[in-house]
């Protein structure tokens, strides 16, 4: 998984039947070098040297697979399948278009392992949002937990999975920006890739007028299904604020848009579990806990889950479901008209 934060590659090893059995076995993170991250950022929107960056990104994923298997002391021949998300460079479900770069044929050849990729296209072409796709994996992991339950992923974009009692009682959607706006601001102002621990935001003050303008957007009142492109909001409005105040305001923006997601779920969750890089932002976590009025908010790691690995694990799980012809998305998760499978399969050269 190469996520919207563009920080690197998450690679996970999972044993699963594609149904209710999931056993995470290992995980590594491989950071992108700054030069590659800049090249990746330059093709967002589908401009520039997309083909060249796609080939490089695929090769980096092959290296990540090899590293993971070496760490886990697993032979490639014992792995049945790779779920290869690639990297989203354009997401426009209103035009029935989504674009994840990543060459499945090249990855299968490089690793000697069969590959499933292109997970989102079928959903978008059927009228769905193409995102989020992780909720069915959340449901498998949380099968024995009290409901209703919210699992919140705070990556570049934040998305919520709301789980009720029944197997189809799932609501999921992008709540709004996650870390992306904060990361971009901090990178442009300080050269650092993110606000480590939320310390910069913690030293600032929220600009109420700016926050109100950011929140005055029809996306937040629109009912799900809905999803966002990483670059749905511009940074220009922050120019009159100090770095600390701008970071505080953008962090409050992320928190408030998550809170507003409660307007679009059937019942308030009894508990919130947080995954993704945003769970390490202490300022953001404090803002969420403060606004949720005593409802427990905690990183998923306390459940024995790896909060960094869940999305990579999910695409391994979804790859198996794809091969079994099982649904990857539901009407309640992406707005697709009926439960729908997806993904494209590429066998490695024998």
N, C-alpha and C positions, 0 to 999 in steps of 0.2 A: 504494500500500500504506500503510495506517495500522495500525501494529503495536501490540503489547501494551504497549510502553513509553509510548504516548500522547504522544510528543514532537512528532509532526508527520507530514507526508505525504512519502513517497518516490515520485518519478515518474521512470520510465525509458523511453527510446526504444530499441527493439530491432528488428532485421530478422531474421526467422527463418522457416523452413519448417515449424516444429512438430515436426521430427524431429531430425536431428543438426546442422543448420546454425544457428548462433546468432552474431549480430554486434551486441553492445551499441554504441549510437550516442551516447547521452547520458544524463545524470542530473541531477536537482536535488532538494534537500531544502527543504521549506517548513515551518518550525516553527509549531506551534500557539501562539496567544496564550494566556496563563495563564487568562484567563476562559473561553475555549472548552474548554481542557483540563479545567478544573473542571466544566464542564457535561457533558463527555463522561464523566468519571469518575463523575458523579452518576447516570448511567443504567445503569452496569454491573449486570448481572443482569436487565435489562429492566424497570427501574422508572423512574418519573418521565416527563419530557417526551421520550420516545423519538422521536416523530414530528418534533418541532421540531429536535432535535439531528441527526436523520438528514438533514433538508433542509439544515441548515447545513453538515454534513460533506460532503454531495454538492456543494454550491456551492463549498466550499473545494477539493475535488478538481478541479472544472472550472477553477478559477483556476490550480491547479497544472499542469494539462494545458496551458493557454494559456501559462503562463510557460515551461514546458519547450520548447514548440514555438517560442516567440519566441527563446529562447536558442539553439536549434539551427537557427533560420532555416528552419523547415519549415512549410508550409501544412497546415492541418487536412485539406484535401481529399486530401492525399497519404498520409494515415494510414488504414490499413484497419480498425483495430480497437483498442479500449481494453479491457484486462483490469482490471476494477475489483473489488478485493478487498473494499473497505469496511472496517468496523471491527467486530471481534468483541466483543459485549457479553454473550454467554452461550454457554457450550460445555458441553453435557451429553450426550455420545455414549451413555452408558449408558441414557438416555431417548430415544435417537435424535433428539436435538434440538441444533441449533447455530444461532446467530443472528448474522449479520453485517449491520449496518445500512449503508445506502447505496442510493440510488434509481437503478437503472440507466436507467430511462426518462428521468428528469430529467437525468442526466449526458449521455445521448445527445443530448437536445434542446439542452442548454447548449453542447456542444462541436461538434455537427455531425458526430460520429464514432460509428459503431456500437460497441456495448458488450456485453461478456460479463461477467456478475457472478454471484453466488451459487454459488461454486465448491464449497462443502463439503456442501451439503444432500443431494445425491444419494448421496454416500458414506456419510453418517451414516444416512440412511434405509435403505440397503442393509446396515447392520450394521457399517460401518467406523467408525473413530475421527474421520474428517473432517480429520485432521492427522497428520503434516505433509504438505503438498502440494508442497513445493519439491524433493524428491529427484529427480524425473525431470529437472528443469532442472540440478541438480547433475551428474547422470549425463551429460547432453549436454555440459556444460562440461568434464568430466573424462575425456572419452573416450580420451585418449591418455596417461593417468597410470598409474603403477604401482599395483597393487591387492594386498591390500585397503587401502582409503583411507577415512578418516573426515573428513567435512565437518561442522563443528559450528557451528550458528548460535546465538549468545547474544544474544537479544533479551529481551523481558520474561520469556518462557519460553525455556528452552534446548532445542534438538532436534538430534539426530544423524542424519546420513545415512551409512550404511556401504555401501560399494560393493565388490562382489567382481568376479569375472571375467566373468560372463555378463550379458546384457541384463536379465534378471529377478532377478539376484543382488543385490538391494537390500533393506536393512533400515533402517527409519527409525522414530523415536519421540521423544516428548518425554522428555528426561532428568530434568527437574525445573525448579525456578525458575531463571531466568537473572538478569536485572537487576531484575526487578520488586520483589522484597522489599527489595533494597538501595536502589533508587530511592525507594520509599515511606518507608523508614526515614529516609533523608537528607532528604527533603522535609519530613517531619514534625518532625525535630529541628533542621534548619538553614534550611529554606526554599529550599535549592538543589535543582534537579531530579534530580541524580545525583551520585555520588561521582567527581568528575573525576580520571581517571587512577588511581583506587583509592587516592588519598592518605589519605583518612580511615581506610579499612580498614588501610592500611599502617602507620598510627600506633597501631593497637590490638592487642589480644591475643585469640586465639580462646578462647572459653569452651567447654571440652571437654564439660562436662555438658550445656550447652544444645545444642551441636552433636549430641551423641548422641541427645537427645530429638527434635530435628528429623529426624534420620535414621531414627528408629524409626517408620517409616510404611510401610504395606504397598505403597504405590505403587512403591517402589524395588526391591522384590524381585519384584514382579509381572512376568511376561514380557510383551513387546510382542505385539500392538499395544497402545499406550496413549497417551493424550494428556491434557493438563491445561488447566483454566481458569486464567486469570491469577491469580485470587484464591483459590487452593486452600489457602494457608497464611495465618494471621493474624499480626499483629505484636505482640499483647499480651504474648507471652512475653519480649520484649526490654526490658521496662520497668525491670528491675533492672540493666541494663548501661549503661555509658557509650556515647555515640555511637560512639566509635572502636572499642570492644570489640564492640558490636552489629554494626557494619559489617564488622569482621573475621570475626565468627562467621557472618554471613549470606553473606559472600563464600566462606568455607571450605565452607559448606553447598552453594552452587552448584558449587564445584569437586569436592567429594566425590561429589555425585550424578552428575556427568558421568563420573567415574572408575567408578562403579558400573554405568554403562551397558555397560562391557566384559563384564559377566556375561551380557549378552543379545545379543551379536553372535557370528557364527560363528568369527571369528578376530581376533586383535589387529591393528589397523591398523599399517601400516608408517609412517604419517604422519598428522598431524592438521592440517587447514586450518581456520582460525577466521574466521567472518564475524559481522556484527552488531556492535552497540555495545559488547558485552562484550570485544571484542578490544582495545579501548583502555584497559581496566582493567588496569594493569600488575600490580597485586597479584593479581588473578584469573589472569592469564596466567602469573605466576611460580608460583602454587599448582598450576596444571595441569601445567606443565613439570616441577615437582618430583615430582609424583605419577606422572607417566608414564615415569619412569626412563629418560631418554635418548632416547625416541622423539621425533622432530622435531615441534614444535608451533609454528606460525607463522600470522600473518594471511594471508588469501587474497590480499591485495593484491600479495604477492610473486610470484603467478602471473600478474599483469596483470589480475586481476579487481578490481572495485570492491566491497569488503566491505560498503559501505553500500547498494549498489544491488541486490544479488542477489535479494532477495525481490520487489522491484518488477519487476525483469526477468523473474523466474519467472512472474509472473501475466500478463505480456504473452505469454510462451511458452505458458502453459497456455490462454490465450484462443484462440490459434491452434489448439492441439490440440483444444479443445472444438469449434471450428467444423468441424474435420476428422473429428470423431467418434472421436478417439484417446483412450487412457486418460490420466486425470489421477492415478489412484491404483492401487496394486497390493496384493495380499495382504500383501506384505512391508513396505509403507509405512504403510498405515492399517488393515490387517486386513480389508479388504473381501473378500468371497468370491471375486471374480474381477476382473481388470483392468476398470476402470470409467471412463467419461467423466463429464462433469458440466458445470455452468454453465448459465446462462440468457442467451439472446441478445435484444438489443433494437436494432433498426435506428433510426438517427436519422431525424427527419422529413425527407422529401425535398421 
